């Protein structure tokens, strides 16, 4: 489907911002490398050929007895005995990193946290877990959490702002007072209180954050609808009998989406920062989950192991900087002064 002249001009403006254009590609590469984290870093082989049969341990659990072992529990593929059994009648294909986010390396030559080595490229944390592997899994959780929260909050915020701006009057006034009261609730205190009753999880945190993050786009969308609801083309559509829902979605919403799309990278940036902060304070994901915030906390608690703090800081700095640059390029692309 060919692009319209307006969208083609926007794409050219986005590409003209070289920093933002390159940042988008770098972010997509990081995202594509971390989403299939189980196939990049895992303590289970990707593929096993044993006795003429094929096995996929990364996707399915197999008992040790299936490979000639003695136990009916899941095979420990890092065990030299299991490796020797498989090697006698077949072979294994391992991922690039032979660690999962919760794999403890018991073969360290120095006490944990150990410095970077050939076995652990970025060292280990204070429990002997590979830092690079936990960084990959933590980056995936942070990005997916940020994308999910940004998408959900954008849908709710755009809908709320559209209703406020289009109808106005008492509905707009009451909704604004509600937003003022609702935004005054202390989110951190609520998390502290609720975490004493419910164990935090990915979806629990996402739902709780959604209760407050949807307000970030209401003001922008409301202003666009307030401005456009009295335009001639809107009045003409009303005179022709077009319903309010059709006018809002088909005629006014495309204009409001310009400002909304410009704000999305910054909302994603804030979502990732919020999750990292909660994990750093201990009110985020469950203990032991791969998280950039927990890695930062481990770096604070182990100042004699600088690779922990440096790794977490570098990953966050690069990720958030890429998102900011993408947001700047998107702002330039939708800037009406650059579309003339």
C-alpha positions as CSV (number, residue, x, y, z in Angstrom):
1,X,0.0,0.0,0.0
2,X,1.7,3.3,-1.1
3,X,2.1,6.0,1.4
4,X,0.3,9.3,1.1
5,X,2.3,12.4,0.3
6,X,1.9,13.6,3.9
7,X,3.1,10.3,5.5
8,X,5.9,10.1,2.9
9,X,7.1,13.5,4.0
10,X,6.9,12.5,7.7
11,X,9.0,9.4,6.9
12,X,11.6,11.6,5.2
13,X,11.7,13.9,8.2
14,X,12.2,11.0,10.5
15,X,15.0,9.6,8.4
16,X,16.6,13.1,8.2
17,X,17.1,12.9,12.0
18,X,20.1,10.5,11.7
19,X,20.4,10.1,15.4
20,X,16.8,9.1,15.9
21,X,16.8,6.9,12.8
22,X,19.9,5.0,13.9
23,X,18.6,4.8,17.4
24,X,15.4,3.1,16.1
25,X,17.4,0.4,14.4
26,X,19.6,-0.1,17.4
27,X,16.5,-0.5,19.6
28,X,14.9,-2.9,17.2
29,X,18.1,-5.0,17.2
30,X,18.2,-5.1,21.0
31,X,14.6,-6.0,21.2
32,X,14.9,-8.8,18.6
33,X,17.9,-10.2,20.5
34,X,16.3,-10.2,23.9
35,X,12.8,-11.4,23.1
36,X,14.0,-15.0,22.2
37,X,16.1,-14.9,25.4
38,X,15.6,-18.7,26.0
39,X,17.3,-19.4,22.7
40,X,20.2,-17.0,23.4
41,X,21.0,-17.9,27.0
42,X,19.8,-21.1,28.6
43,X,21.1,-23.9,30.7
44,X,19.3,-26.4,28.4
45,X,20.4,-27.3,24.9
46,X,18.5,-26.0,21.9
47,X,18.6,-29.4,20.2
48,X,19.6,-33.0,21.2
49,X,20.2,-35.9,18.9
50,X,20.2,-39.1,20.9
51,X,19.7,-42.7,19.8
52,X,18.4,-41.7,16.4
53,X,15.7,-39.4,17.9
54,X,15.4,-35.6,18.1
55,X,14.7,-33.7,21.3
56,X,14.1,-30.0,22.0
57,X,14.9,-29.5,25.7
58,X,14.6,-25.7,25.4
59,X,10.8,-26.2,24.7
60,X,10.0,-29.5,26.5
61,X,11.2,-31.2,29.6
62,X,12.7,-34.7,29.4
63,X,13.5,-37.0,32.3
64,X,17.1,-38.2,32.8
65,X,16.0,-41.8,32.2
66,X,15.2,-41.0,28.6
67,X,19.0,-40.5,28.0
68,X,20.1,-43.5,30.0
69,X,20.2,-41.9,33.4
70,X,19.0,-43.1,36.8
71,X,16.5,-40.4,37.9
72,X,13.0,-39.8,36.6
73,X,13.3,-36.1,37.2
74,X,14.2,-33.5,34.5
75,X,17.7,-34.0,33.2
76,X,20.4,-31.5,34.3
77,X,22.2,-31.0,31.0
78,X,25.0,-29.2,32.8
79,X,25.8,-32.3,34.7
80,X,29.0,-34.0,33.3
81,X,27.4,-37.4,33.7
82,X,24.3,-36.5,31.6
83,X,26.5,-34.8,29.0
84,X,28.6,-38.0,28.7
85,X,25.5,-40.2,28.4
86,X,24.2,-38.0,25.5
87,X,27.7,-37.7,23.9
88,X,28.0,-41.6,23.7
89,X,24.9,-41.9,21.4
90,X,24.5,-38.4,20.0
91,X,25.2,-34.7,20.4
92,X,23.9,-31.5,21.8
93,X,23.5,-28.0,20.3
94,X,23.9,-25.3,23.0
95,X,22.9,-21.6,22.9
96,X,25.5,-18.9,22.9
97,X,25.3,-18.6,26.7
98,X,24.9,-21.8,28.7
99,X,23.2,-20.1,31.6
100,X,19.6,-19.2,32.4
101,X,18.7,-16.2,34.6
102,X,18.5,-18.4,37.7
103,X,21.5,-20.7,36.9
104,X,24.1,-20.8,39.6
105,X,27.7,-21.4,38.5
106,X,29.2,-23.8,41.1
107,X,32.5,-24.0,39.2
108,X,33.7,-20.5,40.1
109,X,37.4,-20.2,40.9
110,X,36.8,-17.2,43.2
111,X,33.9,-16.5,45.6
112,X,30.9,-14.8,44.2
113,X,30.5,-12.1,43.0
114,X,33.2,-13.1,40.6
115,X,34.8,-10.7,38.0
116,X,34.3,-11.1,34.3
117,X,36.0,-14.2,32.8
118,X,35.8,-16.5,29.9
119,X,33.0,-18.5,31.5
120,X,31.0,-15.4,32.6
121,X,31.7,-12.5,30.2
122,X,30.3,-9.8,32.6
123,X,31.0,-11.7,35.8
124,X,28.5,-13.1,38.3
125,X,26.3,-11.5,41.0
126,X,26.5,-12.3,44.7
127,X,24.7,-15.6,44.2
128,X,26.9,-16.9,41.4
129,X,24.4,-16.1,38.6
130,X,25.7,-14.9,35.2
131,X,25.3,-11.1,34.9
132,X,25.1,-11.0,31.1
133,X,22.3,-13.6,31.1
134,X,20.3,-11.8,33.8
135,X,20.8,-8.5,31.9
136,X,19.3,-10.1,28.7
137,X,16.3,-11.5,30.5
138,X,15.9,-8.3,32.6
139,X,16.0,-6.1,29.4
140,X,13.3,-8.2,27.9
141,X,11.0,-7.9,30.9
142,X,11.6,-4.1,31.1
143,X,10.9,-3.5,27.4
144,X,7.8,-5.8,27.3
145,X,6.5,-4.2,30.5
146,X,7.1,-0.8,29.1
147,X,5.4,-1.6,25.8
148,X,2.4,-3.2,27.4
149,X,1.9,-0.4,29.9
150,X,2.4,2.3,27.1
151,X,-0.1,0.6,24.8
152,X,-2.8,0.1,27.5
153,X,-2.4,3.5,29.1
154,X,-2.5,5.1,25.7
155,X,-5.8,3.4,24.8
156,X,-7.4,4.5,28.1
157,X,-5.9,8.0,28.0
158,X,-6.8,8.7,24.4
159,X,-10.4,7.5,25.0
160,X,-10.8,9.6,28.2
161,X,-9.3,12.7,26.6
162,X,-11.4,12.3,23.5
163,X,-14.7,12.1,25.5
164,X,-13.7,15.1,27.7
165,X,-12.7,17.3,24.8
166,X,-15.5,16.4,22.4
167,X,-18.4,16.8,24.8
168,X,-17.0,19.4,27.1
169,X,-19.3,21.1,29.6
170,X,-20.1,19.5,32.9
171,X,-18.6,16.2,31.8
172,X,-15.3,17.8,31.1
173,X,-15.4,19.7,34.4
174,X,-16.2,16.7,36.5
175,X,-13.7,14.5,34.7
176,X,-10.9,17.1,35.3
177,X,-11.7,17.3,39.0
178,X,-11.6,13.5,39.2
179,X,-8.2,13.4,37.5
180,X,-6.9,16.0,40.0
181,X,-8.0,13.9,42.9
182,X,-6.9,10.6,41.4
183,X,-3.4,11.9,40.4
184,X,-2.9,12.9,44.1
185,X,-2.8,9.3,45.3
186,X,0.7,8.3,46.4
187,X,1.5,5.3,44.1
188,X,4.6,4.2,46.1
189,X,2.7,4.0,49.4
190,X,-0.1,2.0,47.7
191,X,2.5,-0.4,46.4
192,X,4.1,-0.8,49.8
193,X,0.7,-1.5,51.4
194,X,-0.5,-3.9,48.8
195,X,2.8,-5.8,48.6
196,X,2.2,-6.8,52.2
197,X,-1.0,-8.6,51.1
198,X,-0.3,-9.8,47.6
199,X,3.0,-11.0,46.1
200,X,3.8,-8.7,43.2
201,X,3.9,-10.2,39.7
202,X,4.3,-8.9,36.2
203,X,0.5,-8.6,35.5
204,X,-0.2,-7.3,39.0
205,X,2.3,-4.5,38.6
206,X,1.0,-3.8,35.1
207,X,-2.6,-3.5,36.3
208,X,-1.7,-1.3,39.3
209,X,0.5,1.0,37.2
210,X,-2.2,1.3,34.5
211,X,-4.6,2.7,37.2
212,X,-2.4,5.9,37.3
213,X,-0.4,6.0,34.0
214,X,-3.4,6.6,31.7
215,X,-3.6,10.2,32.7
216,X,-0.4,11.2,30.9
217,X,-2.1,11.6,27.5
218,X,-5.4,12.9,28.6
219,X,-4.4,16.6,28.6
220,X,-2.9,16.4,25.1
221,X,-5.9,14.6,23.5
222,X,-8.4,16.7,25.4
223,X,-6.8,19.9,24.0
224,X,-6.9,18.6,20.4
225,X,-10.6,17.6,20.7
226,X,-11.5,20.9,22.3
227,X,-9.9,22.7,19.5
228,X,-11.3,20.6,16.7
229,X,-14.9,20.0,17.8
230,X,-16.0,23.4,16.4
231,X,-14.2,23.2,13.1
232,X,-16.3,23.5,10.0
233,X,-15.8,19.9,8.9
234,X,-17.1,18.6,12.3
235,X,-20.1,20.9,12.1
236,X,-20.8,19.7,8.5
237,X,-20.6,16.1,9.6
238,X,-23.1,16.8,12.4
239,X,-25.4,18.6,10.0
240,X,-25.3,15.5,7.8
241,X,-26.4,13.3,10.7
242,X,-23.1,11.5,11.3
243,X,-23.0,10.1,14.8
244,X,-20.7,11.4,17.5
245,X,-18.7,8.2,17.7
246,X,-18.0,8.2,14.0
247,X,-17.0,11.9,14.1
248,X,-14.6,11.3,17.0
249,X,-13.0,8.2,15.6
250,X,-12.8,9.0,11.9
251,X,-12.5,12.8,11.7
252,X,-11.0,14.2,15.0
253,X,-8.9,11.3,16.4
254,X,-6.4,11.3,13.4
255,X,-5.5,14.9,14.3
256,X,-5.1,14.0,18.0
257,X,-3.0,11.0,17.2
258,X,-0.2,13.2,15.9
259,X,0.6,14.5,19.3
260,X,-0.1,11.1,20.9
261,X,2.4,9.3,18.7
262,X,5.0,11.9,19.5
263,X,4.6,11.3,23.2
264,X,4.7,7.5,23.1
265,X,8.5,7.0,23.2
266,X,8.7,9.3,26.3
267,X,5.9,7.3,28.0
268,X,7.7,4.1,27.2
269,X,10.8,5.6,28.8
270,X,8.9,6.5,31.9
271,X,7.4,3.1,32.2
272,X,10.7,1.3,32.1
273,X,12.2,3.8,34.6
274,X,9.2,3.2,37.0
275,X,9.6,-0.6,36.9
276,X,13.4,-0.3,37.4
277,X,12.9,2.0,40.4
278,X,10.3,-0.4,42.0
279,X,12.6,-3.3,41.6
280,X,15.5,-1.3,43.0
281,X,13.4,-0.5,46.1
282,X,12.2,-4.1,46.5
283,X,8.5,-3.4,45.6
284,X,8.6,-4.7,42.0
285,X,8.9,-8.2,40.6
286,X,9.3,-11.2,42.9
287,X,12.7,-11.7,44.5
288,X,15.0,-13.6,42.1
289,X,13.3,-12.4,38.9
290,X,15.7,-11.0,36.3
291,X,15.5,-7.3,36.6
292,X,17.7,-4.3,35.9
293,X,16.5,-2.7,39.1
294,X,17.6,-5.8,41.1
295,X,20.9,-5.7,39.3
296,X,21.4,-2.1,40.4
297,X,20.5,-3.0,43.9
298,X,23.1,-5.8,43.9
299,X,25.6,-3.3,42.6
300,X,24.8,-1.0,45.5
301,X,25.2,-3.8,48.0
302,X,28.5,-5.0,46.5
303,X,30.6,-1.9,45.9
304,X,33.6,-4.2,45.7
305,X,32.2,-5.7,42.5
306,X,31.9,-2.6,40.2
307,X,30.9,-4.7,37.2
308,X,27.4,-5.2,38.6
309,X,26.6,-1.5,38.9
310,X,28.4,-0.5,35.7
311,X,26.6,-3.1,33.7
312,X,23.1,-2.1,34.9
313,X,23.9,1.6,34.5
314,X,25.3,1.2,31.0
315,X,22.2,-0.9,29.9
316,X,19.8,1.6,31.3
317,X,21.7,4.6,29.9
318,X,21.8,3.1,26.4
319,X,18.2,2.0,26.4
320,X,16.7,5.2,27.7
321,X,18.9,7.3,25.5
322,X,17.8,5.4,22.4
323,X,14.1,5.9,23.3
324,X,14.7,9.7,23.9
325,X,16.4,10.0,20.5
326,X,13.5,8.1,18.8
327,X,11.1,10.4,20.5
328,X,12.9,13.4,19.2
329,X,12.9,12.0,15.7
330,X,9.2,11.3,15.9
331,X,8.6,14.9,17.1
332,X,10.4,16.2,14.1
333,X,8.5,13.9,11.8
334,X,5.1,15.1,13.0
335,X,6.1,18.8,13.4
336,X,3.7,20.7,11.1
337,X,6.4,23.4,10.5
338,X,8.5,20.8,8.8
339,X,5.8,19.4,6.6
340,X,5.3,22.6,4.5
